[in-house]
Amino acid sequence: MPPDSVDLFLVRHGQSADYVEGTSFPLVEGQGDPPLSALGQQQALQVCARLASADLDAIYVTSLRRTAQTAAPLAAALGLVPQVEGGLREVNLGIWEGGLYRKMVHDGHPIAQKVFAEQRWDVIPGAEPDEAFTSRVRAAIETLAAKHAGQRVAVFTHGGVIGRILALASASRAFAFARSENASISRVVVTEDAWAVRTYNDTSHLD
């Protein structure tokens, strides 16, 4: 690795609690904030076992608790205090926040189909503009790269964010990496001049 690079382990949070129709998850800054499910808690332990020997220098989470809960076993094992990077929170889904997005995708709602056909989240009414989402994710990664040159960092974040980071790194379609599994690990090396994808959606540590 170039000496000025940062090696980012992008961990998607563990499985979160099921959405119950008609009951929105609590919102944090307008975004659904479910806790981990029992399976998600087990996945967090498996991620810890996988990354405990990765020689990490820092751990980051977002402002949504499912990332903090997934990172907690690893942070305790390594004695690191997770830092919050709000720029890596999930894309805001507008009127489909609070868990409703899951139902709409499951039901094959026409707008959900349009999201994937056009590869833009902002076809959902009130959703975060696609360009704004891309800009904040890029800025957050650039901030981490500047702060942690020559280091390895675990970033516990969200599927939409991981997909956008990898799309930016590979100059691919926006949704080319939109299918990362819960508690999967993807890896990106970031330098001042380039981003490179090393692995995507590694789940070999999971049952």
Biotite code that builds the C-alpha atoms (Angstrom):
import biotite.structure as struc

atoms = struc.array([
    struc.Atom([0.000, 0.000, 0.000], chain_id="A", res_id=1, res_name="MET", atom_name="CA", element="C"),
    struc.Atom([1.177, 3.554, -0.687], chain_id="A", res_id=2, res_name="PRO", atom_name="CA", element="C"),
    struc.Atom([2.417, 5.145, 2.538], chain_id="A", res_id=3, res_name="PRO", atom_name="CA", element="C"),
    struc.Atom([-0.129, 7.959, 2.354], chain_id="A", res_id=4, res_name="ASP", atom_name="CA", element="C"),
    struc.Atom([-3.124, 5.638, 1.881], chain_id="A", res_id=5, res_name="SER", atom_name="CA", element="C"),
    struc.Atom([-5.845, 4.617, 4.314], chain_id="A", res_id=6, res_name="VAL", atom_name="CA", element="C"),
    struc.Atom([-7.093, 1.033, 4.294], chain_id="A", res_id=7, res_name="ASP", atom_name="CA", element="C"),
    struc.Atom([-10.823, 1.120, 4.995], chain_id="A", res_id=8, res_name="LEU", atom_name="CA", element="C"),
    struc.Atom([-12.775, -1.920, 6.160], chain_id="A", res_id=9, res_name="PHE", atom_name="CA", element="C"),
    struc.Atom([-16.394, -1.037, 5.341], chain_id="A", res_id=10, res_name="LEU", atom_name="CA", element="C"),
    struc.Atom([-18.689, -3.094, 7.551], chain_id="A", res_id=11, res_name="VAL", atom_name="CA", element="C"),
    struc.Atom([-22.399, -3.103, 6.926], chain_id="A", res_id=12, res_name="ARG", atom_name="CA", element="C"),
    struc.Atom([-24.316, -3.183, 10.202], chain_id="A", res_id=13, res_name="HIS", atom_name="CA", element="C"),
    struc.Atom([-25.862, -6.435, 11.387], chain_id="A", res_id=14, res_name="GLY", atom_name="CA", element="C"),
    struc.Atom([-29.455, -7.366, 10.723], chain_id="A", res_id=15, res_name="GLN", atom_name="CA", element="C"),
    struc.Atom([-31.840, -4.857, 12.287], chain_id="A", res_id=16, res_name="SER", atom_name="CA", element="C"),
    struc.Atom([-35.221, -5.465, 13.890], chain_id="A", res_id=17, res_name="ALA", atom_name="CA", element="C"),
    struc.Atom([-38.159, -6.366, 11.665], chain_id="A", res_id=18, res_name="ASP", atom_name="CA", element="C"),
    struc.Atom([-40.460, -3.629, 10.449], chain_id="A", res_id=19, res_name="TYR", atom_name="CA", element="C"),
    struc.Atom([-44.001, -3.975, 11.752], chain_id="A", res_id=20, res_name="VAL", atom_name="CA", element="C"),
    struc.Atom([-46.503, -2.548, 9.277], chain_id="A", res_id=21, res_name="GLU", atom_name="CA", element="C"),
    struc.Atom([-48.049, 0.643, 10.552], chain_id="A", res_id=22, res_name="GLY", atom_name="CA", element="C"),
    struc.Atom([-45.400, 1.152, 13.248], chain_id="A", res_id=23, res_name="THR", atom_name="CA", element="C"),
    struc.Atom([-42.503, 3.396, 12.271], chain_id="A", res_id=24, res_name="SER", atom_name="CA", element="C"),
    struc.Atom([-39.070, 2.942, 13.754], chain_id="A", res_id=25, res_name="PHE", atom_name="CA", element="C"),
    struc.Atom([-37.896, 5.822, 15.982], chain_id="A", res_id=26, res_name="PRO", atom_name="CA", element="C"),
    struc.Atom([-36.358, 8.599, 13.898], chain_id="A", res_id=27, res_name="LEU", atom_name="CA", element="C"),
    struc.Atom([-32.962, 10.244, 14.398], chain_id="A", res_id=28, res_name="VAL", atom_name="CA", element="C"),
    struc.Atom([-32.570, 13.405, 12.340], chain_id="A", res_id=29, res_name="GLU", atom_name="CA", element="C"),
    struc.Atom([-35.428, 12.184, 10.153], chain_id="A", res_id=30, res_name="GLY", atom_name="CA", element="C"),
    struc.Atom([-34.031, 8.679, 9.583], chain_id="A", res_id=31, res_name="GLN", atom_name="CA", element="C"),
    struc.Atom([-35.263, 5.337, 10.886], chain_id="A", res_id=32, res_name="GLY", atom_name="CA", element="C"),
    struc.Atom([-33.224, 4.049, 13.818], chain_id="A", res_id=33, res_name="ASP", atom_name="CA", element="C"),
    struc.Atom([-34.059, 0.397, 14.538], chain_id="A", res_id=34, res_name="PRO", atom_name="CA", element="C"),
    struc.Atom([-31.904, -1.658, 16.915], chain_id="A", res_id=35, res_name="PRO", atom_name="CA", element="C"),
    struc.Atom([-30.171, -4.872, 15.924], chain_id="A", res_id=36, res_name="LEU", atom_name="CA", element="C"),
    struc.Atom([-32.169, -8.075, 15.942], chain_id="A", res_id=37, res_name="SER", atom_name="CA", element="C"),
    struc.Atom([-30.950, -11.106, 17.898], chain_id="A", res_id=38, res_name="ALA", atom_name="CA", element="C"),
    struc.Atom([-29.299, -12.352, 14.696], chain_id="A", res_id=39, res_name="LEU", atom_name="CA", element="C"),
    struc.Atom([-27.713, -8.929, 14.188], chain_id="A", res_id=40, res_name="GLY", atom_name="CA", element="C"),
    struc.Atom([-26.176, -9.115, 17.648], chain_id="A", res_id=41, res_name="GLN", atom_name="CA", element="C"),
    struc.Atom([-24.683, -12.501, 16.807], chain_id="A", res_id=42, res_name="GLN", atom_name="CA", element="C"),
    struc.Atom([-23.341, -11.120, 13.536], chain_id="A", res_id=43, res_name="GLN", atom_name="CA", element="C"),
    struc.Atom([-21.646, -8.320, 15.496], chain_id="A", res_id=44, res_name="ALA", atom_name="CA", element="C"),
    struc.Atom([-19.732, -10.929, 17.499], chain_id="A", res_id=45, res_name="LEU", atom_name="CA", element="C"),
    struc.Atom([-18.679, -12.687, 14.302], chain_id="A", res_id=46, res_name="GLN", atom_name="CA", element="C"),
    struc.Atom([-17.414, -9.433, 12.800], chain_id="A", res_id=47, res_name="VAL", atom_name="CA", element="C"),
    struc.Atom([-15.438, -8.866, 15.993], chain_id="A", res_id=48, res_name="CYS", atom_name="CA", element="C"),
    struc.Atom([-13.840, -12.289, 15.721], chain_id="A", res_id=49, res_name="ALA", atom_name="CA", element="C"),
    struc.Atom([-12.897, -11.561, 12.114], chain_id="A", res_id=50, res_name="ARG", atom_name="CA", element="C"),
    struc.Atom([-11.419, -8.090, 12.610], chain_id="A", res_id=51, res_name="LEU", atom_name="CA", element="C"),
    struc.Atom([-9.885, -8.396, 16.082], chain_id="A", res_id=52, res_name="ALA", atom_name="CA", element="C"),
    struc.Atom([-6.505, -9.258, 14.545], chain_id="A", res_id=53, res_name="SER", atom_name="CA", element="C"),
    struc.Atom([-6.672, -6.793, 11.640], chain_id="A", res_id=54, res_name="ALA", atom_name="CA", element="C"),
    struc.Atom([-4.338, -4.283, 13.330], chain_id="A", res_id=55, res_name="ASP", atom_name="CA", element="C"),
    struc.Atom([-6.913, -1.501, 13.271], chain_id="A", res_id=56, res_name="LEU", atom_name="CA", element="C"),
    struc.Atom([-6.065, 2.043, 14.300], chain_id="A", res_id=57, res_name="ASP", atom_name="CA", element="C"),
    struc.Atom([-9.590, 3.439, 14.611], chain_id="A", res_id=58, res_name="ALA", atom_name="CA", element="C"),
    struc.Atom([-13.280, 2.542, 14.483], chain_id="A", res_id=59, res_name="ILE", atom_name="CA", element="C"),
    struc.Atom([-16.013, 4.744, 13.071], chain_id="A", res_id=60, res_name="TYR", atom_name="CA", element="C"),
    struc.Atom([-19.795, 4.468, 13.321], chain_id="A", res_id=61, res_name="VAL", atom_name="CA", element="C"),
    struc.Atom([-22.678, 6.642, 12.171], chain_id="A", res_id=62, res_name="THR", atom_name="CA", element="C"),
    struc.Atom([-25.319, 8.441, 14.202], chain_id="A", res_id=63, res_name="SER", atom_name="CA", element="C"),
    struc.Atom([-27.703, 5.472, 13.809], chain_id="A", res_id=64, res_name="LEU", atom_name="CA", element="C"),
    struc.Atom([-27.536, 2.912, 16.590], chain_id="A", res_id=65, res_name="ARG", atom_name="CA", element="C"),
    struc.Atom([-27.425, -0.231, 14.481], chain_id="A", res_id=66, res_name="ARG", atom_name="CA", element="C"),
    struc.Atom([-23.886, 0.695, 13.437], chain_id="A", res_id=67, res_name="THR", atom_name="CA", element="C"),
    struc.Atom([-22.779, 1.425, 16.996], chain_id="A", res_id=68, res_name="ALA", atom_name="CA", element="C"),
    struc.Atom([-24.289, -1.838, 18.231], chain_id="A", res_id=69, res_name="GLN", atom_name="CA", element="C"),
    struc.Atom([-22.512, -3.797, 15.498], chain_id="A", res_id=70, res_name="THR", atom_name="CA", element="C"),
    struc.Atom([-19.176, -2.137, 16.315], chain_id="A", res_id=71, res_name="ALA", atom_name="CA", element="C"),
    struc.Atom([-19.488, -2.504, 20.095], chain_id="A", res_id=72, res_name="ALA", atom_name="CA", element="C"),
    struc.Atom([-17.938, -5.996, 20.517], chain_id="A", res_id=73, res_name="PRO", atom_name="CA", element="C"),
    struc.Atom([-14.935, -5.093, 18.362], chain_id="A", res_id=74, res_name="LEU", atom_name="CA", element="C"),
    struc.Atom([-14.429, -1.760, 20.111], chain_id="A", res_id=75, res_name="ALA", atom_name="CA", element="C"),
    struc.Atom([-14.502, -3.500, 23.503], chain_id="A", res_id=76, res_name="ALA", atom_name="CA", element="C"),
    struc.Atom([-12.070, -6.192, 22.363], chain_id="A", res_id=77, res_name="ALA", atom_name="CA", element="C"),
    struc.Atom([-9.568, -3.664, 21.000], chain_id="A", res_id=78, res_name="LEU", atom_name="CA", element="C"),
    struc.Atom([-10.030, -0.968, 23.616], chain_id="A", res_id=79, res_name="GLY", atom_name="CA", element="C"),
    struc.Atom([-10.917, 1.601, 20.950], chain_id="A", res_id=80, res_name="LEU", atom_name="CA", element="C"),
    struc.Atom([-13.595, 4.256, 21.359], chain_id="A", res_id=81, res_name="VAL", atom_name="CA", element="C"),
    struc.Atom([-15.751, 4.451, 18.211], chain_id="A", res_id=82, res_name="PRO", atom_name="CA", element="C"),
    struc.Atom([-15.906, 7.869, 16.610], chain_id="A", res_id=83, res_name="GLN", atom_name="CA", element="C"),
    struc.Atom([-19.058, 9.122, 14.907], chain_id="A", res_id=84, res_name="VAL", atom_name="CA", element="C"),
    struc.Atom([-18.896, 10.195, 11.261], chain_id="A", res_id=85, res_name="GLU", atom_name="CA", element="C"),
    struc.Atom([-22.321, 11.607, 10.438], chain_id="A", res_id=86, res_name="GLY", atom_name="CA", element="C"),
    struc.Atom([-21.491, 11.952, 6.767], chain_id="A", res_id=87, res_name="GLY", atom_name="CA", element="C"),
    struc.Atom([-21.616, 8.170, 6.415], chain_id="A", res_id=88, res_name="LEU", atom_name="CA", element="C"),
    struc.Atom([-25.184, 7.734, 7.698], chain_id="A", res_id=89, res_name="ARG", atom_name="CA", element="C"),
    struc.Atom([-27.604, 6.013, 5.361], chain_id="A", res_id=90, res_name="GLU", atom_name="CA", element="C"),
    struc.Atom([-29.297, 7.838, 2.483], chain_id="A", res_id=91, res_name="VAL", atom_name="CA", element="C"),
    struc.Atom([-32.492, 9.565, 3.635], chain_id="A", res_id=92, res_name="ASN", atom_name="CA", element="C"),
    struc.Atom([-35.515, 7.899, 2.049], chain_id="A", res_id=93, res_name="LEU", atom_name="CA", element="C"),
    struc.Atom([-38.006, 10.721, 2.464], chain_id="A", res_id=94, res_name="GLY", atom_name="CA", element="C"),
    struc.Atom([-41.606, 9.620, 2.974], chain_id="A", res_id=95, res_name="ILE", atom_name="CA", element="C"),
    struc.Atom([-40.449, 5.989, 3.056], chain_id="A", res_id=96, res_name="TRP", atom_name="CA", element="C"),
    struc.Atom([-38.296, 6.434, 6.165], chain_id="A", res_id=97, res_name="GLU", atom_name="CA", element="C"),
    struc.Atom([-38.927, 4.585, 9.415], chain_id="A", res_id=98, res_name="GLY", atom_name="CA", element="C"),
    struc.Atom([-39.017, 1.142, 7.808], chain_id="A", res_id=99, res_name="GLY", atom_name="CA", element="C"),
    struc.Atom([-41.670, 1.733, 5.137], chain_id="A", res_id=100, res_name="LEU", atom_name="CA", element="C"),
    struc.Atom([-39.070, 1.366, 2.368], chain_id="A", res_id=101, res_name="TYR", atom_name="CA", element="C"),
    struc.Atom([-38.741, -2.327, 3.204], chain_id="A", res_id=102, res_name="ARG", atom_name="CA", element="C"),
    struc.Atom([-42.431, -2.905, 2.691], chain_id="A", res_id=103, res_name="LYS", atom_name="CA", element="C"),
    struc.Atom([-42.551, -0.965, -0.560], chain_id="A", res_id=104, res_name="MET", atom_name="CA", element="C"),
    struc.Atom([-39.662, -2.957, -2.031], chain_id="A", res_id=105, res_name="VAL", atom_name="CA", element="C"),
    struc.Atom([-41.180, -6.230, -0.840], chain_id="A", res_id=106, res_name="HIS", atom_name="CA", element="C"),
    struc.Atom([-44.527, -5.292, -2.398], chain_id="A", res_id=107, res_name="ASP", atom_name="CA", element="C"),
    struc.Atom([-42.960, -4.246, -5.699], chain_id="A", res_id=108, res_name="GLY", atom_name="CA", element="C"),
    struc.Atom([-44.290, -0.696, -5.508], chain_id="A", res_id=109, res_name="HIS", atom_name="CA", element="C"),
    struc.Atom([-43.870, 1.144, -8.846], chain_id="A", res_id=110, res_name="PRO", atom_name="CA", element="C"),
    struc.Atom([-41.666, 3.802, -7.253], chain_id="A", res_id=111, res_name="ILE", atom_name="CA", element="C"),
    struc.Atom([-39.470, 1.099, -5.735], chain_id="A", res_id=112, res_name="ALA", atom_name="CA", element="C"),
    struc.Atom([-39.081, -0.413, -9.194], chain_id="A", res_id=113, res_name="GLN", atom_name="CA", element="C"),
    struc.Atom([-38.195, 3.025, -10.539], chain_id="A", res_id=114, res_name="LYS", atom_name="CA", element="C"),
    struc.Atom([-35.513, 3.454, -7.866], chain_id="A", res_id=115, res_name="VAL", atom_name="CA", element="C"),
    struc.Atom([-33.636, 0.440, -9.202], chain_id="A", res_id=116, res_name="PHE", atom_name="CA", element="C"),
    struc.Atom([-34.376, 1.097, -12.859], chain_id="A", res_id=117, res_name="ALA", atom_name="CA", element="C"),
    struc.Atom([-32.996, 4.657, -12.674], chain_id="A", res_id=118, res_name="GLU", atom_name="CA", element="C"),
    struc.Atom([-30.447, 3.873, -9.910], chain_id="A", res_id=119, res_name="GLN", atom_name="CA", element="C"),
    struc.Atom([-31.447, 6.926, -7.898], chain_id="A", res_id=120, res_name="ARG", atom_name="CA", element="C"),
    struc.Atom([-32.849, 7.039, -4.379], chain_id="A", res_id=121, res_name="TRP", atom_name="CA", element="C"),
    struc.Atom([-34.403, 10.442, -4.920], chain_id="A", res_id=122, res_name="ASP", atom_name="CA", element="C"),
    struc.Atom([-37.249, 9.196, -7.074], chain_id="A", res_id=123, res_name="VAL", atom_name="CA", element="C"),
    struc.Atom([-38.854, 8.539, -3.675], chain_id="A", res_id=124, res_name="ILE", atom_name="CA", element="C"),
    struc.Atom([-40.758, 11.698, -2.686], chain_id="A", res_id=125, res_name="PRO", atom_name="CA", element="C"),
    struc.Atom([-38.788, 13.737, -0.191], chain_id="A", res_id=126, res_name="GLY", atom_name="CA", element="C"),
    struc.Atom([-35.677, 11.550, -0.428], chain_id="A", res_id=127, res_name="ALA", atom_name="CA", element="C"),
    struc.Atom([-32.178, 12.997, -0.260], chain_id="A", res_id=128, res_name="GLU", atom_name="CA", element="C"),
    struc.Atom([-31.056, 14.312, -3.664], chain_id="A", res_id=129, res_name="PRO", atom_name="CA", element="C"),
    struc.Atom([-28.718, 11.840, -5.295], chain_id="A", res_id=130, res_name="ASP", atom_name="CA", element="C"),
    struc.Atom([-25.991, 14.399, -5.952], chain_id="A", res_id=131, res_name="GLU", atom_name="CA", element="C"),
    struc.Atom([-26.103, 15.557, -2.314], chain_id="A", res_id=132, res_name="ALA", atom_name="CA", element="C"),
    struc.Atom([-25.819, 11.975, -1.075], chain_id="A", res_id=133, res_name="PHE", atom_name="CA", element="C"),
    struc.Atom([-22.813, 11.334, -3.310], chain_id="A", res_id=134, res_name="THR", atom_name="CA", element="C"),
    struc.Atom([-21.140, 14.569, -2.226], chain_id="A", res_id=135, res_name="SER", atom_name="CA", element="C"),
    struc.Atom([-21.461, 13.942, 1.501], chain_id="A", res_id=136, res_name="ARG", atom_name="CA", element="C"),
    struc.Atom([-20.235, 10.353, 1.220], chain_id="A", res_id=137, res_name="VAL", atom_name="CA", element="C"),
    struc.Atom([-17.230, 11.464, -0.851], chain_id="A", res_id=138, res_name="ARG", atom_name="CA", element="C"),
    struc.Atom([-16.443, 14.266, 1.597], chain_id="A", res_id=139, res_name="ALA", atom_name="CA", element="C"),
    struc.Atom([-16.631, 11.911, 4.581], chain_id="A", res_id=140, res_name="ALA", atom_name="CA", element="C"),
    struc.Atom([-14.223, 9.419, 2.996], chain_id="A", res_id=141, res_name="ILE", atom_name="CA", element="C"),
    struc.Atom([-11.826, 12.196, 2.041], chain_id="A", res_id=142, res_name="GLU", atom_name="CA", element="C"),
    struc.Atom([-11.911, 13.426, 5.650], chain_id="A", res_id=143, res_name="THR", atom_name="CA", element="C"),
    struc.Atom([-11.067, 9.958, 6.976], chain_id="A", res_id=144, res_name="LEU", atom_name="CA", element="C"),
    struc.Atom([-8.292, 9.555, 4.418], chain_id="A", res_id=145, res_name="ALA", atom_name="CA", element="C"),
    struc.Atom([-6.696, 12.839, 5.435], chain_id="A", res_id=146, res_name="ALA", atom_name="CA", element="C"),
    struc.Atom([-6.969, 12.020, 9.135], chain_id="A", res_id=147, res_name="LYS", atom_name="CA", element="C"),
    struc.Atom([-5.725, 8.428, 8.972], chain_id="A", res_id=148, res_name="HIS", atom_name="CA", element="C"),
    struc.Atom([-2.997, 8.343, 6.324], chain_id="A", res_id=149, res_name="ALA", atom_name="CA", element="C"),
    struc.Atom([-0.969, 5.158, 6.640], chain_id="A", res_id=150, res_name="GLY", atom_name="CA", element="C"),
    struc.Atom([-3.546, 3.498, 8.898], chain_id="A", res_id=151, res_name="GLN", atom_name="CA", element="C"),
    struc.Atom([-6.256, 0.836, 8.872], chain_id="A", res_id=152, res_name="ARG", atom_name="CA", element="C"),
    struc.Atom([-9.741, 1.891, 9.875], chain_id="A", res_id=153, res_name="VAL", atom_name="CA", element="C"),
    struc.Atom([-12.997, -0.018, 10.365], chain_id="A", res_id=154, res_name="ALA", atom_name="CA", element="C"),
    struc.Atom([-16.081, 1.934, 9.303], chain_id="A", res_id=155, res_name="VAL", atom_name="CA", element="C"),
    struc.Atom([-19.427, 0.536, 10.436], chain_id="A", res_id=156, res_name="PHE", atom_name="CA", element="C"),
    struc.Atom([-21.986, 1.982, 8.088], chain_id="A", res_id=157, res_name="THR", atom_name="CA", element="C"),
    struc.Atom([-24.933, 1.186, 5.789], chain_id="A", res_id=158, res_name="HIS", atom_name="CA", element="C"),
    struc.Atom([-25.637, -0.680, 2.579], chain_id="A", res_id=159, res_name="GLY", atom_name="CA", element="C"),
    struc.Atom([-26.447, 2.385, 0.519], chain_id="A", res_id=160, res_name="GLY", atom_name="CA", element="C"),
    struc.Atom([-23.296, 4.147, 1.677], chain_id="A", res_id=161, res_name="VAL", atom_name="CA", element="C"),
    struc.Atom([-21.046, 1.152, 0.992], chain_id="A", res_id=162, res_name="ILE", atom_name="CA", element="C"),
    struc.Atom([-22.559, 0.815, -2.464], chain_id="A", res_id=163, res_name="GLY", atom_name="CA", element="C"),
    struc.Atom([-21.888, 4.457, -3.241], chain_id="A", res_id=164, res_name="ARG", atom_name="CA", element="C"),
    struc.Atom([-18.285, 4.333, -1.970], chain_id="A", res_id=165, res_name="ILE", atom_name="CA", element="C"),
    struc.Atom([-17.498, 1.322, -4.130], chain_id="A", res_id=166, res_name="LEU", atom_name="CA", element="C"),
    struc.Atom([-19.234, 2.854, -7.133], chain_id="A", res_id=167, res_name="ALA", atom_name="CA", element="C"),
    struc.Atom([-17.115, 5.987, -6.733], chain_id="A", res_id=168, res_name="LEU", atom_name="CA", element="C"),
    struc.Atom([-13.955, 3.911, -6.357], chain_id="A", res_id=169, res_name="ALA", atom_name="CA", element="C"),
    struc.Atom([-14.641, 1.863, -9.482], chain_id="A", res_id=170, res_name="SER", atom_name="CA", element="C"),
    struc.Atom([-16.376, 4.522, -11.604], chain_id="A", res_id=171, res_name="ALA", atom_name="CA", element="C"),
    struc.Atom([-19.251, 2.084, -11.991], chain_id="A", res_id=172, res_name="SER", atom_name="CA", element="C"),
    struc.Atom([-23.010, 2.440, -12.162], chain_id="A", res_id=173, res_name="ARG", atom_name="CA", element="C"),
    struc.Atom([-24.519, 3.930, -8.992], chain_id="A", res_id=174, res_name="ALA", atom_name="CA", element="C"),
    struc.Atom([-26.150, 0.683, -7.870], chain_id="A", res_id=175, res_name="PHE", atom_name="CA", element="C"),
    struc.Atom([-23.473, -1.721, -9.089], chain_id="A", res_id=176, res_name="ALA", atom_name="CA", element="C"),
    struc.Atom([-22.584, -2.585, -5.472], chain_id="A", res_id=177, res_name="PHE", atom_name="CA", element="C"),
    struc.Atom([-26.030, -2.209, -3.918], chain_id="A", res_id=178, res_name="ALA", atom_name="CA", element="C"),
    struc.Atom([-26.327, -5.742, -2.546], chain_id="A", res_id=179, res_name="ARG", atom_name="CA", element="C"),
    struc.Atom([-23.921, -5.975, 0.384], chain_id="A", res_id=180, res_name="SER", atom_name="CA", element="C"),
    struc.Atom([-25.144, -8.371, 3.070], chain_id="A", res_id=181, res_name="GLU", atom_name="CA", element="C"),
    struc.Atom([-25.665, -7.523, 6.723], chain_id="A", res_id=182, res_name="ASN", atom_name="CA", element="C"),
    struc.Atom([-22.345, -7.695, 8.612], chain_id="A", res_id=183, res_name="ALA", atom_name="CA", element="C"),
    struc.Atom([-20.381, -8.106, 5.380], chain_id="A", res_id=184, res_name="SER", atom_name="CA", element="C"),
    struc.Atom([-16.958, -6.538, 4.946], chain_id="A", res_id=185, res_name="ILE", atom_name="CA", element="C"),
    struc.Atom([-15.867, -4.599, 1.886], chain_id="A", res_id=186, res_name="SER", atom_name="CA", element="C"),
    struc.Atom([-12.451, -2.995, 1.608], chain_id="A", res_id=187, res_name="ARG", atom_name="CA", element="C"),
    struc.Atom([-11.243, 0.154, -0.130], chain_id="A", res_id=188, res_name="VAL", atom_name="CA", element="C"),
    struc.Atom([-7.801, 1.735, -0.234], chain_id="A", res_id=189, res_name="VAL", atom_name="CA", element="C"),
    struc.Atom([-7.920, 5.516, -0.546], chain_id="A", res_id=190, res_name="VAL", atom_name="CA", element="C"),
    struc.Atom([-5.043, 7.783, -1.518], chain_id="A", res_id=191, res_name="THR", atom_name="CA", element="C"),
    struc.Atom([-5.012, 11.457, -2.397], chain_id="A", res_id=192, res_name="GLU", atom_name="CA", element="C"),
    struc.Atom([-5.192, 10.565, -6.089], chain_id="A", res_id=193, res_name="ASP", atom_name="CA", element="C"),
    struc.Atom([-7.282, 7.399, -6.304], chain_id="A", res_id=194, res_name="ALA", atom_name="CA", element="C"),
    struc.Atom([-9.650, 4.965, -4.595], chain_id="A", res_id=195, res_name="TRP", atom_name="CA", element="C"),
    struc.Atom([-9.309, 1.217, -5.205], chain_id="A", res_id=196, res_name="ALA", atom_name="CA", element="C"),
    struc.Atom([-11.690, -1.627, -4.377], chain_id="A", res_id=197, res_name="VAL", atom_name="CA", element="C"),
    struc.Atom([-9.909, -4.579, -2.714], chain_id="A", res_id=198, res_name="ARG", atom_name="CA", element="C"),
    struc.Atom([-12.850, -6.753, -1.636], chain_id="A", res_id=199, res_name="THR", atom_name="CA", element="C"),
    struc.Atom([-16.627, -6.606, -1.806], chain_id="A", res_id=200, res_name="TYR", atom_name="CA", element="C"),
    struc.Atom([-19.309, -8.253, 0.335], chain_id="A", res_id=201, res_name="ASN", atom_name="CA", element="C"),
    struc.Atom([-17.020, -10.680, 2.181], chain_id="A", res_id=202, res_name="ASP", atom_name="CA", element="C"),
    struc.Atom([-19.217, -12.844, 4.438], chain_id="A", res_id=203, res_name="THR", atom_name="CA", element="C"),
    struc.Atom([-16.806, -15.713, 5.092], chain_id="A", res_id=204, res_name="SER", atom_name="CA", element="C"),
    struc.Atom([-16.872, -14.926, 8.827], chain_id="A", res_id=205, res_name="HIS", atom_name="CA", element="C"),
    struc.Atom([-20.644, -15.390, 9.082], chain_id="A", res_id=206, res_name="LEU", atom_name="CA", element="C"),
    struc.Atom([-22.539, -18.630, 9.724], chain_id="A", res_id=207, res_name="ASP", atom_name="CA", element="C"),
])
